[in-house]
Amino acid sequence: MLKVWILNHHAITPNLPGGTRHYDFAKELINRGCDTTIFASSFHHILSKEIKDYKGKDFVLEDFDGVKFVWLKTFPYSNNDWKRIINMLSYSVRAYKVAKSLKIERPDVVIGSSVHLFAAYTAYLLSKCFKVPFIMEVRDLWPQTLIDMGTPKWHPFVLLLRMLEKYLYRRANRIVTLLPKADGYIKSLGISANKIVWIPNGTNLKRFAENCLNHQKESHGTASKFVVVYMGAMGKANNLGIAIEASEVLQRDYPDIRFLFVGDGPEKTRLMRMARECNIKNVEFRTPVSKEVAASILLHADVLYFNLKNSPIFKYGISSNKLFDYLAAGRPIIFASGSINNPVNEASSGITVSPDSPQELVDAIIALYRMPEGKRREMGLNGRKYVEKHHSLQILVDKLEVVIKEVMSAKEADYASI
């Protein structure tokens, strides 16, 4: 049985809020006969709290519905400051020590996933230790993203990351990118295009199928409100102040239209205060929810809202778990983003507006509110078909399985030539 190790600092199980890419991948790989283990930190970056009881140990082993997790105790943090850097380093050091000492079968391939490069570096070291292939997964282009967000390119931390980035790209047997245009950036660093594979984010369609029947039962004969849902992080990049401004305009003439914001982030307190000070009554905020609950909420929405402000960091495109969950829910989407790619437009599943215009958002919501229900349903169905074709879990794992087989075959060929 092929044994796959995945190192992702922020991997989670579906009973927690956040992206479940690697849990879902691992579950599908297990169904295909691969023994898969995930090494993750149990300090939850969305909830900003520890989710496991270590009882004096440095790690906890857990079997979650057949997926093996090695939870690692890491340094806590609450902001993007030096404590978060210590958190990253503590994960990487502990992952290496624990992985080498575990009394489990050695891996046949090691996958190291960013965001931060220290996790990928640890995965590389483990691949060298066990003499197995190393696959690097690039979720975010560090340090380029930091530079695009305003960090000086000559900052010592940026220079360190740049050196580490090139080092890992050159030593990876394959580089998996999530962003659709990231290959151009990686090739500009002198990396061969043959090493780069695009495997974007996607969604577990079963999660929505399991919630669909309950949705039909609960929603039948109800729904006097028209609900626009935003779900996910509430940071500066999400530009949600635009939605608060739009809600103030809408509540005067369209009292049936309501906004529901589900999630957390550094901007949430400001947004809640903004709504309170403007006496906005058609907005509700809720705490982050698990993947299972998230699917149910999305299915109950009339419209789903996706917003990312115009920024250089999106010049390589986006690959958002949230957006693919939106598409899977089969609801029309208002897409407000300056990114180079637009899955909603490709799917004909909604309306695209400027991420910086409250009035365009108002106009889009009113247009969908006035639209015949059958037309909205058609838009949602277009999105569902699109994600089934391009971003279902099975299709994405098909691609990953090809990558794993290729690096394993190359390794066998190397040994045969000795």
RODO-2510 file (C-alpha; in nm, 4 decimals, decimal comma):
residues 418
     n   res          X          Y          Z
     1     m     0,0000     0,0000     0,0000
     2     l     0,1359     0,3403    -0,1005
     3     k     0,2009     0,5619     0,2007
     4     v     0,1610     0,9392     0,1603
     5     w     0,2591     1,1995     0,4180
     6     i     0,1141     1,5519     0,3903
     7     l     0,2607     1,8398     0,5899
     8     n     0,0165     2,1309     0,6097
     9     h     0,0420     2,3590     0,9098
    10     h    -0,3252     2,4610     0,8871
    11     a    -0,4927     2,1354     0,7805
    12     i    -0,8197     2,0700     0,9655
    13     t    -1,1017     1,8192     0,9951
    14     p    -1,4518     1,9041     0,8592
    15     n    -1,5993     1,9526     1,2064
    16     l    -1,3999     2,2787     1,2285
    17     p    -1,4184     2,6053     1,0319
    18     g    -1,1753     2,6506     0,7463
    19     g    -1,0523     2,4763     0,4319
    20     t    -1,0489     2,0961     0,4284
    21     r    -0,8510     2,0417     0,1066
    22     h    -0,6056     1,7920     0,2534
    23     y    -0,8566     1,6069     0,4682
    24     d    -1,0749     1,5608     0,1599
    25     f    -0,7761     1,4623    -0,0539
    26     a    -0,6586     1,2159     0,2106
    27     k    -1,0052     1,0619     0,2408
    28     e    -1,0226     1,0100    -0,1361
    29     l    -0,6662     0,8735    -0,1515
    30     i    -0,7521     0,6252     0,1233
    31     n    -1,0530     0,5113    -0,0795
    32     r    -0,8083     0,4483    -0,3643
    33     g    -0,5781     0,2352    -0,1506
    34     c    -0,3273     0,4932    -0,0238
    35     d    -0,2368     0,5081     0,3452
    36     t    -0,2378     0,8847     0,4136
    37     t    -0,1148     1,0764     0,7204
    38     i    -0,1508     1,4532     0,7764
    39     f     0,0807     1,6536     1,0047
    40     a    -0,0967     1,9693     1,1257
    41     s    -0,0884     2,2264     1,4039
    42     s    -0,3760     2,2087     1,6494
    43     f    -0,3608     2,5825     1,7164
    44     h    -0,6526     2,6908     1,4990
    45     h    -0,5646     3,0031     1,2990
    46     i    -0,9280     3,1140     1,2585
    47     l    -1,0450     3,0480     1,6137
    48     s    -0,7065     3,1601     1,7573
    49     k    -0,7126     2,8845     2,0160
    50     e    -0,5813     2,5377     2,0893
    51     i    -0,8207     2,2601     1,9842
    52     k    -0,6469     1,9557     2,1375
    53     d    -0,5513     1,8470     2,4883
    54     y    -0,1907     1,7251     2,4832
    55     k    -0,1705     1,6232     2,8495
    56     g     0,1965     1,7162     2,8663
    57     k     0,2927     1,5700     2,5277
    58     d     0,4134     1,7453     2,2140
    59     f     0,1755     1,5716     1,9742
    60     v    -0,1505     1,3799     1,9543
    61     l    -0,2392     1,1002     1,7138
    62     e    -0,5976     1,0932     1,5877
    63     d    -0,7905     0,8802     1,3424
    64     f    -1,0681     1,1037     1,2082
    65     d    -1,3060     0,8962     0,9987
    66     g    -1,0183     0,6921     0,8608
    67     v    -0,7773     0,9828     0,8039
    68     k    -0,4698     0,9801     1,0267
    69     f    -0,3777     1,3141     1,1821
    70     v    -0,0624     1,3958     1,3764
    71     w    -0,1564     1,7091     1,5700
    72     l     0,1441     1,9161     1,6775
    73     k     0,1567     2,1570     1,9678
    74     t     0,2783     2,4968     1,8446
    75     f     0,3400     2,8454     1,9783
    76     p     0,0143     3,0478     2,0075
    77     y    -0,0448     3,3829     1,8353
    78     s    -0,3297     3,6247     1,7648
    79     n    -0,1890     3,8756     1,5115
    80     n     0,0446     3,8768     1,2121
    81     d     0,3483     3,9677     1,4209
    82     w     0,6649     3,7972     1,5439
    83     k     0,4584     3,5457     1,7398
    84     r     0,3151     3,4074     1,4181
    85     i     0,6670     3,3570     1,2829
    86     i     0,7534     3,1659     1,6018
    87     n     0,4363     2,9623     1,5480
    88     m     0,5526     2,8698     1,1955
    89     l     0,8999     2,7729     1,3116
    90     s     0,7666     2,5722     1,6063
    91     y     0,5462     2,3735     1,3691
    92     s     0,8340     2,2987     1,1344
    93     v     1,0800     2,1946     1,4049
    94     r     0,8254     1,9805     1,5889
    95     a     0,6957     1,8210     1,2685
    96     y     1,0484     1,7067     1,1818
    97     k     1,1231     1,5673     1,5269
    98     v     0,7892     1,3946     1,5691
    99     a     0,7805     1,2508     1,2161
   100     k     1,1236     1,0929     1,2628
   101     s     1,0329     0,9433     1,6010
   102     l     0,6866     0,8079     1,5166
   103     k     0,6565     0,4321     1,5168
   104     i     0,4604     0,4174     1,1934
   105     e     0,5598     0,2922     0,8496
   106     r     0,7895     0,5232     0,6567
   107     p     0,6348     0,7246     0,3720
   108     d     0,6711     0,6528     0,0009
   109     v     0,6216     1,0208    -0,0867
   110     v     0,6101     1,3435     0,1185
   111     i     0,3964     1,6446     0,0229
   112     g     0,4866     1,9788     0,1793
   113     s     0,2245     2,2533     0,1539
   114     s     0,2684     2,6246     0,2088
   115     v     0,1364     2,8987     0,2916
   116     h     0,4669     2,9373     0,4784
   117     l     0,7774     2,7825     0,3286
   118     f     0,9118     2,6369     0,6537
   119     a     0,6521     2,3596     0,6394
   120     a     0,7593     2,2741     0,2848
   121     y     1,1241     2,2807     0,3941
   122     t     1,0513     2,0310     0,6715
   123     a     0,8747     1,8078     0,4195
   124     y     1,1848     1,8250     0,1980
   125     l     1,4126     1,7308     0,4901
   126     l     1,1902     1,4335     0,5712
   127     s     1,1926     1,3218     0,2086
   128     k     1,5734     1,3265     0,2198
   129     c     1,5744     1,1420     0,5501
   130     f     1,3523     0,8630     0,4141
   131     k     1,4972     0,8799     0,0591
   132     v     1,1562     0,9349    -0,1037
   133     p     1,0192     1,1908    -0,3546
   134     f     0,9210     1,5398    -0,2416
   135     i     0,6165     1,7189    -0,3847
   136     m     0,5905     2,0888    -0,3018
   137     e     0,2415     2,2393    -0,2968
   138     v     0,2313     2,6175    -0,3402
   139     r    -0,0854     2,7643    -0,1934
   140     d     0,0439     3,1212    -0,1826
   141     l     0,3491     3,2775    -0,3486
   142     w     0,5671     3,3691    -0,0546
   143     p     0,7544     3,5992    -0,0434
   144     q     0,6018     3,7654    -0,3522
   145     t     0,2631     3,8014    -0,1824
   146     l     0,4273     3,9813     0,1113
   147     i     0,6030     4,2177    -0,1313
   148     d     0,2780     4,2855    -0,3178
   149     m     0,1155     4,3661     0,0178
   150     g     0,3776     4,6310     0,0893
   151     t     0,6708     4,4582     0,2603
   152     p     0,9996     4,5952     0,1172
   153     k     1,1699     4,3435    -0,1101
   154     w     1,4992     4,4054     0,0697
   155     h     1,3523     4,3193     0,4120
   156     p     1,5707     4,0485     0,5759
   157     f     1,2715     3,8139     0,6226
   158     v     1,1753     3,8541     0,2556
   159     l     1,5329     3,7848     0,1446
   160     l     1,5395     3,4705     0,3590
   161     l     1,2123     3,3501     0,2104
   162     r     1,3313     3,4239    -0,1444
   163     m     1,6378     3,2065    -0,0963
   164     l     1,4326     2,9299     0,0634
   165     e     1,1704     2,9501    -0,2116
   166     k     1,4252     2,8987    -0,4916
   167     y     1,5991     2,6252    -0,2943
   168     l     1,2741     2,4283    -0,2556
   169     y     1,1571     2,4800    -0,6138
   170     r     1,4835     2,3382    -0,7437
   171     r     1,4766     2,0349    -0,5180
   172     a     1,1096     1,9436    -0,5477
   173     n     1,0338     1,6463    -0,7721
   174     r     0,7093     1,8208    -0,8668
   175     i     0,5558     2,1590    -0,7828
   176     v     0,1782     2,1691    -0,7425
   177     t     0,0285     2,5171    -0,7726
   178     l    -0,3222     2,6213    -0,6723
   179     l    -0,3225     2,9578    -0,8496
   180     p    -0,3970     2,9360    -1,2241
   181     k    -0,1229     3,1790    -1,3327
   182     a     0,1441     3,0934    -1,0770
   183     d     0,3407     2,8843    -1,3253
   184     g     0,4581     3,2010    -1,5018
   185     y     0,5995     3,3367    -1,1757
   186     i     0,7716     3,0092    -1,0870
   187     k     0,9218     2,9736    -1,4366
   188     s     1,0592     3,3290    -1,4068
   189     l     1,2793     3,1985    -1,1228
   190     g     1,4469     2,9533    -1,3605
   191     i     1,2283     2,6505    -1,2834
   192     s     1,1366     2,4108    -1,5650
   193     a     0,7723     2,4124    -1,6716
   194     n     0,7813     2,0305    -1,6722
   195     k     0,7974     2,0306    -1,2921
   196     i     0,4844     2,2455    -1,2461
   197     v     0,1302     2,1065    -1,2222
   198     w    -0,1884     2,3071    -1,1597
   199     i    -0,4249     2,1407    -0,9125
   200     p    -0,6642     2,4119    -0,7895
   201     n    -0,8917     2,4092    -0,4921
   202     g    -1,2300     2,2464    -0,5235
   203     t    -1,5111     2,1082    -0,3139
   204     n    -1,6513     1,7858    -0,1763
   205     l    -1,9848     1,7630    -0,3570
   206     k    -2,1066     1,4877    -0,1223
   207     r    -2,1140     1,7418     0,1590
   208     f    -2,3773     1,9398    -0,0278
   209     a    -2,5713     1,6349    -0,1428
   210     e    -2,6037     1,5176     0,2183
   211     n    -2,7408     1,8574     0,3227
   212     c    -2,9704     1,8980     0,0218
   213     l    -3,2635     1,6860     0,1497
   214     n    -3,2643     1,8612     0,4879
   215     h    -3,2586     2,1956     0,3078
   216     q    -3,5618     2,1018     0,1010
   217     k    -3,7560     1,9903     0,4069
   218     e    -3,6691     2,2956     0,6155
   219     s    -3,7157     2,5589     0,3459
   220     h    -4,0499     2,4343     0,2128
   221     g    -4,3254     2,6843     0,2843
   222     t    -4,0964     2,9351     0,4598
   223     a    -3,8591     3,2105     0,3510
   224     s    -4,0135     3,5549     0,3755
   225     k    -3,6694     3,7166     0,3512
   226     f    -3,4221     3,7401     0,0638
   227     v    -3,0853     3,6501     0,2162
   228     v    -2,7435     3,7431     0,0780
   229     v    -2,4724     3,5331     0,2459
   230     y    -2,1017     3,6016     0,2813
   231     m    -1,9017     3,3211     0,4417
   232     g    -1,5323     3,3187     0,5249
   233     a    -1,2514     3,5401     0,6467
   234     m    -1,3194     3,9002     0,7406
   235     g    -0,9925     4,0748     0,6674
   236     k    -0,8899     4,3862     0,4800
   237     a    -0,8500     4,1923     0,1553
   238     n    -1,2187     4,0926     0,1704
   239     n    -1,3282     4,4561     0,1550
   240     l    -1,6572     4,3879     0,3340
   241     g    -1,7164     4,7502     0,4249
   242     i    -1,8597     4,7781     0,0724
   243     a    -2,1352     4,5319     0,1699
   244     i    -2,2170     4,7275     0,4863
   245     e    -2,2527     5,0442     0,2797
   246     a    -2,4754     4,8592     0,0326
   247     s    -2,6936     4,7212     0,3110
   248     e    -2,7559     5,0748     0,4403
   249     v    -2,8859     5,1756     0,0960
   250     l    -3,0988     4,8624     0,0566
   251     q    -3,2737     4,8728     0,3909
   252     r    -3,4575     5,1930     0,2995
   253     d    -3,6459     5,0509    -0,0014
   254     y    -3,6007     4,6748     0,0225
   255     p    -3,6659     4,5642     0,3828
   256     d    -3,6949     4,1996     0,2740
   257     i    -3,3295     4,1871     0,1668
   258     r    -3,0903     4,0870     0,4426
   259     f    -2,7153     4,0219     0,4707
   260     l    -2,5713     3,7312     0,6687
   261     f    -2,1969     3,7336     0,7415
   262     v    -2,0531     3,4065     0,8740
   263     g    -1,6896     3,3932     0,9822
   264     d    -1,4255     3,5828     1,1719
   265     g    -1,1199     3,7972     1,1175
   266     p    -0,9446     4,1205     1,2131
   267     e    -1,2097     4,3376     1,0412
   268     k    -1,5152     4,1801     1,2021
   269     t    -1,5293     4,4106     1,5040
   270     r    -1,4990     4,7188     1,2835
   271     l    -1,7721     4,5953     1,0487
   272     m    -2,0085     4,5251     1,3391
   273     r    -1,9396     4,8693     1,4832
   274     m    -1,9960     5,0269     1,1413
   275     a    -2,3360     4,8565     1,1111
   276     r    -2,4319     4,9578     1,4650
   277     e    -2,3287     5,3225     1,4273
   278     c    -2,5190     5,3535     1,0981
   279     n    -2,8251     5,1906     1,2568
   280     i    -2,8267     4,9159     0,9947
   281     k    -3,0856     4,6538     1,0883
   282     n    -3,0681     4,4200     0,7896
   283     v    -2,7258     4,2716     0,8726
   284     e    -2,6479     3,9703     1,0922
   285     f    -2,3061     3,8414     1,1986
   286     r    -2,2378     3,4824     1,3045
   287     t    -1,9311     3,2991     1,4287
   288     p    -1,7327     3,0566     1,2074
   289     v    -1,8956     2,7177     1,1496
   290     s    -1,7824     2,3687     1,0504
   291     k    -1,7852     2,2515     0,6892
   292     e    -2,1035     2,0513     0,7454
   293     v    -2,2921     2,3489     0,8890
   294     a    -2,1451     2,5775     0,6224
   295     a    -2,2980     2,3671     0,3457
   296     s    -2,6419     2,3919     0,5060
   297     i    -2,6188     2,7713     0,5407
   298     l    -2,5105     2,8154     0,1782
   299     l    -2,8007     2,5991     0,0586
   300     h    -3,0447     2,8237     0,2480
   301     a    -2,9128     3,1441     0,0869
   302     d    -3,0820     3,3239    -0,2004
   303     v    -2,7572     3,4851    -0,3207
   304     l    -2,3916     3,4300    -0,2281
   305     y    -2,1439     3,7170    -0,2140
   306     f    -1,7717     3,6929    -0,2921
   307     n    -1,5456     3,9954    -0,2594
   308     l    -1,1721     4,0553    -0,2834
   309     k    -1,0418     4,4076    -0,3241
   310     n    -0,8249     4,5101    -0,6185
   311     s    -0,4694     4,4176    -0,5270
   312     p    -0,1459     4,3098    -0,6993
   313     i    -0,1561     3,9880    -0,4931
   314     f    -0,4335     3,8546    -0,7172
   315     k    -0,2429     3,8995    -1,0437
   316     y    -0,1720     3,5258    -1,0476
   317     g    -0,5402     3,4457    -1,0027
   318     i    -0,7437     3,3032    -0,7171
   319     s    -0,8332     2,9494    -0,6139
   320     s    -1,0774     2,9938    -0,3299
   321     n    -1,2293     2,7045    -0,1337
   322     k    -1,5123     2,9381    -0,0428
   323     l    -1,5943     3,0191    -0,4043
   324     f    -1,6091     2,6524    -0,5059
   325     d    -1,8347     2,5791    -0,2095
   326     y    -2,0560     2,8628    -0,3327
   327     l    -2,0710     2,7063    -0,6787
   328     a    -2,1455     2,3631    -0,5325
   329     a    -2,4397     2,5064    -0,3374
   330     g    -2,6129     2,5938    -0,6645
   331     r    -2,6964     2,9525    -0,5758
   332     p    -2,6389     3,2652    -0,7897
   333     i    -2,3197     3,4457    -0,6962
   334     i    -2,2209     3,8104    -0,6927
   335     f    -1,8513     3,8094    -0,7781
   336     a    -1,6610     4,1237    -0,6793
   337     s    -1,2902     4,0753    -0,7372
   338     g    -1,0038     4,2240    -0,9309
   339     s    -0,8448     3,8824    -0,9839
   340     i    -0,7196     3,7779    -1,3250
   341     n    -0,9576     3,4794    -1,3382
   342     n    -1,3347     3,4765    -1,2859
   343     p    -1,4879     3,1308    -1,2312
   344     v    -1,8364     3,2815    -1,1860
   345     n    -1,8221     3,4388    -1,5304
   346     e    -1,6815     3,1167    -1,6787
   347     a    -1,9713     2,9239    -1,5260
   348     s    -2,2416     3,1817    -1,6126
   349     s    -2,3497     3,1490    -1,2526
   350     g    -2,3953     3,5062    -1,1376
   351     i    -2,3159     3,8739    -1,1760
   352     t    -1,9711     4,0358    -1,1723
   353     v    -1,9301     4,3812    -1,0150
   354     s    -1,6458     4,6084    -0,9109
   355     p    -1,5068     4,5136    -0,5677
   356     d    -1,4962     4,8830    -0,4698
   357     s    -1,8465     4,9992    -0,5654
   358     p    -2,1341     4,9797    -0,3140
   359     q    -2,3750     5,0991    -0,5821
   360     e    -2,2817     4,8212    -0,8237
   361     l    -2,3373     4,5720    -0,5433
   362     v    -2,6768     4,7277    -0,4663
   363     d    -2,7770     4,7125    -0,8332
   364     a    -2,6692     4,3467    -0,8621
   365     i    -2,8639     4,2445    -0,5519
   366     i    -3,1766     4,4255    -0,6708
   367     a    -3,1424     4,2645    -1,0150
   368     l    -3,1278     3,9179    -0,8590
   369     y    -3,4088     4,0025    -0,6153
   370     r    -3,6354     4,1024    -0,9050
   371     m    -3,5243     3,8145    -1,1269
   372     p    -3,7718     3,5251    -1,1687
   373     e    -3,6890     3,2388    -0,9344
   374     g    -3,6456     3,0029    -1,2301
   375     k    -3,3738     3,2245    -1,3760
   376     r    -3,1890     3,2370    -1,0434
   377     r    -3,2180     2,8600    -1,0200
   378     e    -3,0686     2,8272    -1,3691
   379     m    -2,7722     3,0435    -1,2694
   380     g    -2,7131     2,8301    -0,9612
   381     l    -2,7371     2,5098    -1,1626
   382     n    -2,4779     2,6450    -1,4069
   383     g    -2,2374     2,6903    -1,1166
   384     r    -2,3045     2,3424    -0,9855
   385     k    -2,2365     2,1888    -1,3286
   386     y    -1,9160     2,3918    -1,3614
   387     v    -1,7739     2,2759    -1,0309
   388     e    -1,8728     1,9150    -1,1033
   389     k    -1,6789     1,9319    -1,4290
   390     h    -1,3686     2,1201    -1,3177
   391     h    -1,3349     2,1268    -0,9381
   392     s    -1,4868     1,8146    -0,7866
   393     l    -1,2785     1,6264    -0,5324
   394     q    -1,2523     1,3203    -0,7578
   395     i    -1,1164     1,5191    -1,0545
   396     l    -0,8564     1,6965    -0,8417
   397     v    -0,7361     1,3758    -0,6754
   398     d    -0,7135     1,2144    -1,0193
   399     k    -0,4561     1,4834    -1,1021
   400     l    -0,2705     1,4400    -0,7733
   401     e    -0,2617     1,0632    -0,8185
   402     v    -0,0972     1,1099    -1,1601
   403     v     0,1687     1,3337    -1,0011
   404     i     0,2381     1,0802    -0,7256
   405     k     0,2692     0,7946    -0,9761
   406     e     0,5037     1,0004    -1,1938
   407     v     0,7441     1,0832    -0,9105
   408     m     0,7338     0,7246    -0,7877
   409     s     0,8108     0,5933    -1,1382
   410     a     1,0964     0,8395    -1,1722
   411     k     1,2376     0,7219    -0,8409
   412     e     1,2223     0,3571    -0,9510
   413     a     1,3953     0,4511    -1,2754
   414     d     1,6726     0,6253    -1,0791
   415     y     1,7313     0,3126    -0,8704
   416     a     1,7259     0,0920    -1,1798
   417     s     2,0010     0,2999    -1,3379
   418     i     2,2360     0,2621    -1,0421
***
